[in-house]
């Protein structure tokens, strides 16, 4: 099954235009997924989510699967200062097709977490739609803790109105196959959207990351920052596109992606793109990958720290600036523990 097409295609030889997962079957007619937990939620909840197709998403088959077969359907008009939504996979709940719509009416902090409490193979295909009303400021933390046998496919679509400011922190540590599509439409003047991401791949993991931001309004701003580490025979594809649309005068966009290669067999591919139909803008992009610096590793190990622990310290030092953005201390501690476990 082919997923996660780039908005502009490049040479097939780069093997990055899309991702193909063999023998992937999208489940249908699932029983309701009952393991959805909420913390401090007093907002209005319904199941009246949008049926409109996504601008990009992971492809028609994946999108139709969510719209027509979801077993968790939630629309939340967010009014709380802080909310946490946790999807818990266990022995009796291993498949989730989720449709989540968030309408932000006030300033808020949101955490969305996917965790496995089973060693069984888990499957998730989901859509998150977010609308930020005028002048709303919000932070959204998205965390993937699914077990190493799982497949995680998700698409995030944002619509940011005048003066809104939404910061995303995406922590992608779990699942064997993790396919992520992120799209933001900065429709309003002065809208801002930042995306900070960390990921770890090990064994034969696949991380396919496709981030697209369209800037329409004047003086809009986006910053994409992706930091990762790959072990063993894992593969990462990063596709980052910032598109300055006509009318986005004085808009600014930056993207920076860096991958630490912890194995000679790991593969890191990257395709950063800047597109533009407006002349009065500023855009920057960079992408790089490399091994851990030998001198840095030697310095740490000369203090009596073994190789594995030294690698953990170096990776976490690279990730710390992103982890520190998360306000929930419980979640931060859990992320650090999972990083240690994934790097063992």
Secondary structure as UniProt FT lines:
FT   STRAND          2..3
FT   HELIX           12..14
FT   STRAND          19..20
FT   TURN            22..23
FT   STRAND          36..39
FT   STRAND          44..46
FT   TURN            57..58
FT   HELIX           60..69
FT   STRAND          72..78
FT   STRAND          82..90
FT   TURN            91..92
FT   STRAND          95..104
FT   STRAND          108..116
FT   STRAND          123..132
FT   TURN            134..135
FT   STRAND          137..145
FT   TURN            148..149
FT   STRAND          151..160
FT   TURN            162..163
FT   STRAND          165..172
FT   STRAND          177..186
FT   TURN            189..190
FT   STRAND          192..201
FT   TURN            203..204
FT   STRAND          206..215
FT   TURN            218..219
FT   STRAND          221..230
FT   TURN            232..233
FT   STRAND          235..244
FT   TURN            246..247
FT   TURN            249..250
FT   STRAND          252..261
FT   STRAND          267..276
FT   STRAND          282..291
FT   HELIX           294..301
FT   TURN            302..304
FT   HELIX           307..323
FT   TURN            324..325
FT   HELIX           329..342
//
